[in-house]
Amino acid sequence: MNPRLVRHIVFPLHEWIKGKPTFPWLEHLEKSQWSQPGRLAEMQWDRLRQHLQFAYDHVPYYRRLFDAHELMPSHVQTLDDLRQIPFLTRDLLRSEFEALKANASLGRITRRTSGGSTGEPAVILADMERMGFGEAVRLRAHRWFGLEPGAREICLWGSPIELTKQDRLRALRDRLLNSRVLSAFHMNETQMATYAHAITRFRPEKIVCYAHAMYIFARYITRVRWTAPSSLRAIFTTAEMLFDFQRELIQQTFAAPVAVEYGARDAGLMAHQCPRGRLHIAAEGILMEIEGAGPDGLGEIVVTNLYSSAMPIIRYRTGDLGQLDSELCPCGRTLPCLKRLEGRRIDFLVTPDGRIMHPQAVVFVLREVHPIREFQIIQEDLDHLTIKIVPAEGFTEATRRAILARVERVMGNRVLVEIELTEAISPSASGKYRFVISKVADRYLDGLLELRSRA
């Protein structure tokens, strides 16, 4: 469909019918991103106090919590005041589901389920104000790359190929909005050849994708010498950590910049990367804290979604590690930035001598071994690491020994490293892929971050 028609008529009409104030929000966000930092912070805190008061007045869980801690929303004036409010966790989202629901008339409410790639999924409720704000934040970030609402897009993420009646209705809606969805569940060569043909025919201006699925696709099309359409202006990766080697290959293969979108279904859209490479926090509706930060500023990201009225998300532990930036971006936008986003706590590796290792430490070793198609690192215990490998042609016993030697040099000789050869490594139920699964990092980092916060 003509992008101008989608931009000016079809897309706004779609959002209006759903009750989402997406385009009024987009108009506001286009202006607020240039506000003076002090003014932006003032608007953020005004909204925070309104949100806390709403939670106290309408949400049983928060009235009980605030009363138990002798807190009044109007008394929250600083970050130290805010930190008196106990964390919200995924476990609490499940156990306190009914008490977290707002007793207020908010119009249409939708249920959203977290992907569950790191454990049991959680269900949250979202009103259309929250949904409209999130969509507007995404559209604003796409505009940073010259992409207007209605631009043709390909979405490569968790979506079934066999569609139910409801899925077919969604597919029809997507077509009206100039969007096509390709499944990240089925990344075999036959399917990827079909995807390449679909992209050539559709000529998208942007691709929104799971990072690993796009990396696998980039490897395939490099091998078959497929040429990406010249219409492509940007690629946005979401839902998974994007490693540097993945970004490099994707950008080279598709001849388009790659930008990270950081968000979660439970917490909302939190930050987007601009063309200068900085991750801008959507401060108009997201207040971000770093819990248990060490000397390097790295700690767990805790987020308050200021437009989560149907089920308030206040001081929510994301399980992700990051660092706030004290400097503004050279792009001129005054939105605060994340200096680092290091992925989920449970993706980190921990050694018996207490070292915490970024997953890339071992991922980098394995990606340099060419007779490997896919791999996944599983830390069973502090002293036990299993590496699942889908071998390529040329994988030999000498290759196995070389991998063991390299990984043991990184992890130390107190860690037993085992290699398990397999025909395939399946993504999670949501279609996401995890290079590293640590069964000990979450427990270990809990203690470390608690010690840091007390220091």
C-alpha positions as CSV (number, residue, x, y, z in Angstrom):
1,M,0.0,0.0,0.0
2,N,1.2,3.5,-0.7
3,P,3.2,4.6,2.4
4,R,1.7,8.1,2.4
5,L,-1.8,6.7,2.5
6,V,-0.8,4.4,5.4
7,R,1.0,7.2,7.2
8,H,-1.8,9.8,7.0
9,I,-4.9,7.7,6.9
10,V,-4.7,4.0,7.5
11,F,-2.3,3.9,10.5
12,P,-3.9,6.9,12.4
13,L,-7.3,5.3,11.8
14,H,-6.1,2.0,13.1
15,E,-4.7,3.5,16.3
16,W,-7.9,5.6,16.8
17,I,-10.2,2.6,16.4
18,K,-8.1,0.7,19.1
19,G,-8.2,3.7,21.4
20,K,-4.4,4.3,21.3
21,P,-3.3,7.9,21.5
22,T,-0.2,7.0,19.4
23,F,-0.1,10.0,17.1
24,P,-0.8,12.7,19.7
25,W,2.0,11.1,21.7
26,L,4.3,11.1,18.7
27,E,3.7,14.8,18.2
28,H,4.5,15.5,21.8
29,L,7.6,13.3,21.8
30,E,9.1,15.0,18.7
31,K,9.2,18.2,20.7
32,S,10.1,16.9,24.2
33,Q,13.3,15.1,23.0
34,W,14.9,18.6,22.5
35,S,13.8,20.0,25.9
36,Q,16.3,21.3,28.3
37,P,17.5,18.5,30.6
38,G,16.2,20.2,33.7
39,R,12.8,20.7,32.1
40,L,12.6,17.1,31.0
41,A,13.5,15.9,34.5
42,E,10.8,18.1,36.0
43,M,8.2,16.7,33.6
44,Q,9.3,13.2,34.5
45,W,9.0,13.8,38.2
46,D,5.7,15.5,38.0
47,R,4.4,12.5,36.1
48,L,6.0,10.1,38.6
49,R,4.2,11.7,41.6
50,Q,0.9,11.5,39.7
51,H,1.5,7.9,38.9
52,L,2.4,7.0,42.5
53,Q,-0.7,8.8,43.8
54,F,-2.9,6.9,41.2
55,A,-1.3,3.6,42.4
56,Y,-2.0,4.4,46.0
57,D,-5.6,5.5,45.3
58,H,-6.6,2.6,42.9
59,V,-4.3,-0.4,43.3
60,P,-4.8,-2.6,46.4
61,Y,-1.2,-3.9,46.4
62,Y,0.4,-0.4,46.4
63,R,-2.0,1.0,49.0
64,R,-1.0,-1.9,51.3
65,L,2.7,-1.5,50.5
66,F,2.8,2.2,51.0
67,D,0.9,2.0,54.2
68,A,3.1,-0.8,55.5
69,H,6.2,1.3,54.9
70,E,4.6,4.6,56.0
71,L,5.1,6.2,52.6
72,M,2.9,8.8,51.0
73,P,3.2,9.5,47.2
74,S,3.4,13.2,47.7
75,H,6.5,12.8,49.9
76,V,8.5,11.3,47.1
77,Q,10.7,14.2,46.0
78,T,14.1,12.6,45.3
79,L,15.6,9.3,44.2
80,D,16.4,8.4,47.8
81,D,12.7,8.8,48.6
82,L,11.7,6.7,45.6
83,R,14.2,3.9,46.8
84,Q,12.1,3.5,49.9
85,I,9.5,1.7,47.8
86,P,10.4,-2.0,47.6
87,F,11.1,-3.6,44.3
88,L,8.5,-5.1,42.0
89,T,9.6,-8.5,40.7
90,R,8.3,-11.0,38.1
91,D,7.4,-13.3,41.0
92,L,5.2,-10.6,42.5
93,L,3.6,-10.0,39.1
94,R,2.4,-13.6,39.3
95,S,1.6,-13.9,43.0
96,E,-0.1,-10.5,43.4
97,F,-1.7,-10.3,40.0
98,E,-5.2,-9.5,41.3
99,A,-4.0,-7.0,43.9
100,L,-1.9,-5.2,41.2
101,K,-4.9,-4.5,39.0
102,A,-6.2,-0.9,39.1
103,N,-9.7,-0.4,40.3
104,A,-10.4,2.5,37.9
105,S,-12.1,3.1,34.6
106,L,-9.3,3.1,32.0
107,G,-11.1,2.1,28.8
108,R,-9.8,-0.9,26.8
109,I,-7.3,-3.1,28.6
110,T,-5.1,-5.7,26.9
111,R,-3.2,-8.7,28.4
112,R,0.4,-9.0,27.6
113,T,2.6,-12.0,28.4
114,S,6.3,-11.9,28.8
115,G,8.3,-14.1,26.5
116,G,9.4,-16.5,29.3
117,S,12.7,-17.1,27.7
118,T,14.4,-16.8,31.1
119,G,11.8,-18.7,33.2
120,E,8.0,-18.8,33.7
121,P,6.3,-16.0,31.8
122,A,4.3,-13.3,33.6
123,V,1.1,-11.7,32.5
124,I,0.6,-7.9,32.8
125,L,-2.3,-5.6,31.9
126,A,-1.8,-2.6,29.7
127,D,-4.2,0.3,29.0
128,M,-4.2,2.1,25.7
129,E,-2.4,5.1,27.1
130,R,0.6,2.8,27.8
131,M,0.3,1.1,24.5
132,G,0.1,4.4,22.6
133,F,3.1,5.8,24.4
134,G,5.2,2.8,23.6
135,E,4.2,2.8,19.9
136,A,5.0,6.5,19.6
137,V,8.4,6.0,21.2
138,R,9.2,3.3,18.6
139,L,8.0,5.5,15.8
140,R,10.1,8.4,17.0
141,A,13.2,6.3,17.1
142,H,12.5,5.1,13.5
143,R,12.2,8.7,12.5
144,W,15.8,9.3,13.7
145,F,16.7,7.2,10.6
146,G,14.4,9.0,8.3
147,L,11.6,6.5,8.4
148,E,8.1,7.8,8.7
149,P,5.0,5.8,10.0
150,G,3.8,3.7,7.2
151,A,7.2,2.8,5.8
152,R,7.3,-0.7,4.5
153,E,8.7,-3.1,7.1
154,I,9.7,-6.7,7.5
155,C,9.4,-8.2,11.0
156,L,11.6,-11.3,11.7
157,W,10.6,-12.6,15.1
158,G,8.6,-15.2,17.0
159,S,5.6,-16.0,14.9
160,P,4.1,-19.3,13.8
161,I,4.0,-20.2,10.1
162,E,0.8,-22.2,10.5
163,L,-1.7,-19.4,11.2
164,T,-4.9,-19.7,13.2
165,K,-7.9,-17.6,12.1
166,Q,-6.9,-14.9,14.6
167,D,-3.3,-14.9,13.2
168,R,-4.7,-14.5,9.7
169,L,-6.7,-11.5,10.8
170,R,-3.5,-10.0,12.2
171,A,-1.6,-10.8,9.0
172,L,-4.3,-8.9,7.0
173,R,-4.0,-6.0,9.5
174,D,-0.2,-6.0,9.0
175,R,-0.6,-5.8,5.3
176,L,-2.8,-2.8,5.5
177,L,-0.1,-1.2,7.7
178,N,2.7,-2.1,5.2
179,S,4.2,-4.7,7.5
180,R,5.1,-8.4,6.7
181,V,6.0,-10.9,9.4
182,L,8.5,-13.7,8.9
183,S,8.9,-16.4,11.5
184,A,12.1,-16.7,13.5
185,F,11.1,-20.3,14.4
186,H,11.9,-21.8,11.1
187,M,15.4,-20.7,10.0
188,N,16.3,-23.6,7.7
189,E,17.7,-23.0,4.3
190,T,14.5,-23.6,2.4
191,Q,12.6,-21.1,4.5
192,M,15.4,-18.5,4.4
193,A,15.4,-18.7,0.6
194,T,11.7,-18.0,0.7
195,Y,12.4,-15.0,3.0
196,A,15.1,-13.6,0.7
197,H,12.6,-13.8,-2.2
198,A,9.9,-12.1,-0.1
199,I,12.2,-9.3,0.9
200,T,13.3,-8.7,-2.7
201,R,9.7,-8.5,-3.8
202,F,8.5,-6.4,-0.9
203,R,11.4,-3.9,-0.9
204,P,11.2,-2.9,2.8
205,E,12.6,0.3,4.1
206,K,13.2,-1.2,7.5
207,I,13.5,-4.6,9.2
208,V,12.6,-5.2,12.8
209,C,14.1,-8.5,14.1
210,Y,15.4,-10.8,16.7
211,A,19.2,-10.2,16.7
212,H,20.2,-13.9,16.4
213,A,17.6,-14.7,13.7
214,M,18.9,-11.8,11.7
215,Y,22.5,-12.9,12.2
216,I,21.7,-16.4,11.0
217,F,19.9,-15.0,8.0
218,A,22.8,-12.7,7.2
219,R,25.2,-15.7,7.2
220,Y,22.9,-17.5,4.8
221,I,22.5,-14.7,2.3
222,T,26.2,-14.0,2.4
223,R,26.9,-17.6,1.4
224,V,24.4,-17.6,-1.5
225,R,25.5,-14.1,-2.6
226,W,22.0,-12.5,-2.4
227,T,21.9,-8.7,-2.7
228,A,19.8,-6.8,-0.2
229,P,17.3,-4.3,-1.8
230,S,18.6,-0.7,-2.0
231,S,15.3,0.5,-0.4
232,L,16.5,-0.7,3.0
233,R,17.4,2.2,5.3
234,A,17.8,0.7,8.8
235,I,17.6,-2.6,10.8
236,F,16.3,-2.6,14.4
237,T,17.2,-5.5,16.6
238,T,15.0,-6.3,19.6
239,A,14.4,-8.9,22.3
240,E,17.9,-10.3,22.4
241,M,21.4,-9.1,23.1
242,L,23.2,-7.9,20.0
243,F,26.9,-8.9,19.9
244,D,29.4,-6.8,18.1
245,F,30.3,-9.5,15.6
246,Q,26.6,-9.9,14.8
247,R,26.1,-6.2,14.2
248,E,29.2,-6.1,12.0
249,L,28.0,-9.0,9.7
250,I,24.4,-7.7,9.5
251,Q,25.5,-4.1,8.6
252,Q,28.0,-5.4,6.0
253,T,25.5,-7.8,4.5
254,F,22.5,-5.5,4.3
255,A,24.4,-2.3,3.7
256,A,22.2,-0.6,6.3
257,P,22.8,0.7,9.9
258,V,21.7,-1.5,12.7
259,A,20.2,0.0,15.9
260,V,19.2,-1.6,19.2
261,E,15.7,-1.4,20.6
262,Y,15.7,-2.1,24.4
263,G,12.4,-3.1,26.0
264,A,10.4,-5.8,27.6
265,R,6.7,-6.8,27.5
266,D,6.4,-6.4,31.3
267,A,8.4,-3.2,31.7
268,G,7.6,-1.5,28.3
269,L,9.9,0.1,25.7
270,M,12.8,1.7,27.5
271,A,15.5,2.9,25.1
272,H,16.4,3.2,21.5
273,Q,19.7,3.6,19.7
274,C,20.1,6.8,17.5
275,P,22.3,7.0,14.4
276,R,25.2,8.2,16.6
277,G,25.1,4.9,18.5
278,R,23.8,6.0,21.8
279,L,20.9,4.3,23.6
280,H,18.3,7.1,24.5
281,I,16.0,6.4,27.4
282,A,12.3,7.3,26.7
283,A,12.4,9.6,29.8
284,E,9.0,11.1,29.1
285,G,7.5,7.8,30.4
286,I,10.4,5.7,31.7
287,L,12.3,6.4,34.9
288,M,15.4,4.2,35.1
289,E,17.6,3.4,38.1
290,I,20.8,1.3,38.4
291,E,20.7,-0.9,41.5
292,G,23.9,-2.2,43.1
293,A,26.2,-0.3,40.8
294,G,29.9,-1.1,41.3
295,P,32.8,1.3,40.8
296,D,32.4,1.0,37.0
297,G,28.7,2.1,37.3
298,L,27.4,-1.2,36.2
299,G,24.4,-2.6,38.0
300,E,20.9,-4.0,37.6
301,I,18.4,-1.9,35.6
302,V,15.3,-1.0,37.7
303,V,12.5,0.7,35.8
304,T,9.3,2.6,36.6
305,N,6.9,2.8,33.7
306,L,5.0,6.1,34.2
307,Y,2.1,5.2,32.0
308,S,1.3,1.8,33.3
309,S,-2.0,2.6,35.0
310,A,-3.8,-0.7,34.4
311,M,-1.1,-2.5,36.3
312,P,1.5,-0.1,37.7
313,I,5.1,-1.1,37.0
314,I,7.0,0.7,39.8
315,R,10.7,0.0,40.6
316,Y,10.6,-3.2,38.5
317,R,13.7,-5.4,38.5
318,T,14.4,-6.1,34.9
319,G,17.2,-8.6,35.5
320,D,19.3,-6.7,32.9
321,L,22.6,-5.1,33.7
322,G,23.5,-1.6,32.5
323,Q,25.1,1.7,33.2
324,L,23.7,5.2,32.9
325,D,25.6,7.8,31.0
326,S,26.4,11.1,32.6
327,E,26.9,12.9,29.3
328,L,24.4,13.9,26.6
329,C,24.5,12.5,23.1
330,P,26.2,14.5,20.3
331,C,23.0,14.1,18.3
332,G,21.6,17.0,20.3
333,R,18.7,15.1,21.9
334,T,18.5,15.7,25.6
335,L,17.1,12.3,26.5
336,P,19.3,10.5,29.1
337,C,21.3,7.6,27.8
338,L,22.4,4.2,28.7
339,K,26.2,4.0,28.4
340,R,26.2,0.3,28.5
341,L,23.6,-2.5,28.1
342,E,25.2,-5.8,29.0
343,G,22.3,-8.2,28.8
344,R,20.5,-10.3,31.3
345,R,22.1,-11.3,34.6
346,I,21.5,-14.9,33.9
347,D,23.5,-14.7,30.7
348,F,26.7,-14.0,32.6
349,L,29.2,-16.7,33.6
350,V,30.7,-17.1,37.1
351,T,33.9,-18.9,37.9
352,P,34.7,-20.8,41.1
353,D,37.1,-18.0,42.2
354,G,34.3,-15.4,42.0
355,R,35.0,-13.8,38.7
356,I,31.9,-12.6,36.8
357,M,32.4,-12.9,33.0
358,H,30.5,-11.3,30.2
359,P,29.1,-14.0,27.9
360,Q,31.1,-12.6,25.0
361,A,34.3,-13.9,26.7
362,V,33.4,-17.4,25.7
363,V,31.1,-16.6,22.7
364,F,34.1,-14.8,21.1
365,V,36.2,-18.0,21.4
366,L,33.6,-20.2,19.8
367,R,32.7,-17.9,17.0
368,E,36.3,-18.0,15.8
369,V,36.1,-21.8,15.3
370,H,34.8,-22.1,11.7
371,P,33.7,-25.8,11.6
372,I,30.7,-24.8,13.8
373,R,27.2,-23.9,12.6
374,E,25.6,-23.1,15.9
375,F,26.5,-23.3,19.6
376,Q,25.1,-22.7,23.0
377,I,26.9,-22.4,26.4
378,I,25.2,-23.8,29.5
379,Q,26.7,-23.2,32.9
380,E,25.3,-26.1,35.0
381,D,27.3,-25.1,38.1
382,L,30.2,-23.0,39.2
383,D,32.6,-25.7,38.1
384,H,30.7,-27.3,35.2
385,L,30.1,-25.9,31.7
386,T,28.4,-27.7,28.8
387,I,28.8,-26.5,25.2
388,K,26.2,-27.7,22.7
389,I,27.6,-27.6,19.2
390,V,26.0,-28.1,15.8
391,P,29.2,-29.1,13.9
392,A,29.9,-28.1,10.3
393,E,31.9,-30.0,7.7
394,G,35.5,-30.3,8.9
395,F,34.7,-30.6,12.6
396,T,37.2,-33.2,14.0
397,E,38.5,-34.5,17.3
398,A,41.3,-32.0,17.0
399,T,38.7,-29.2,16.7
400,R,37.0,-30.5,19.9
401,R,40.3,-30.5,21.8
402,A,41.2,-27.0,20.6
403,I,37.8,-25.7,21.8
404,L,38.2,-27.3,25.2
405,A,41.7,-25.8,25.6
406,R,40.6,-22.3,24.6
407,V,37.5,-22.3,26.9
408,E,39.5,-23.7,29.8
409,R,42.0,-20.9,29.4
410,V,39.2,-18.4,29.8
411,M,37.2,-20.1,32.6
412,G,40.2,-21.5,34.5
413,N,41.2,-25.1,35.2
414,R,38.8,-25.6,38.1
415,V,35.9,-25.7,35.6
416,L,34.9,-29.0,33.9
417,V,34.1,-28.2,30.3
418,E,32.1,-30.8,28.2
419,I,31.1,-30.6,24.6
420,E,27.8,-32.1,23.4
421,L,27.4,-32.5,19.6
422,T,23.8,-32.1,18.4
423,E,21.9,-31.7,15.1
424,A,20.1,-28.5,16.1
425,I,19.7,-26.0,18.9
426,S,16.1,-24.9,19.3
427,P,15.1,-21.3,20.3
428,S,12.9,-20.7,23.3
429,A,9.1,-20.9,23.1
430,S,9.0,-17.2,22.1
431,G,11.5,-17.7,19.2
432,K,14.4,-16.0,21.0
433,Y,17.8,-17.5,21.0
434,R,20.3,-17.5,23.9
435,F,24.0,-18.0,23.4
436,V,24.6,-18.4,27.1
437,I,22.4,-20.0,29.8
438,S,23.8,-19.7,33.3
439,K,22.1,-21.6,36.1
440,V,24.2,-20.0,38.8
441,A,24.7,-16.3,37.8
442,D,21.3,-15.1,39.0
443,R,21.9,-16.5,42.5
444,Y,25.5,-15.2,42.7
445,L,24.8,-11.7,41.3
446,D,21.9,-11.3,43.8
447,G,24.4,-11.5,46.6
448,L,27.0,-9.3,44.9
449,L,24.5,-6.5,44.0
450,E,23.1,-6.6,47.6
451,L,26.6,-6.2,49.0
452,R,27.3,-3.3,46.6
453,S,24.0,-1.5,47.5
454,R,25.0,-1.7,51.2
455,A,28.5,-0.4,50.6
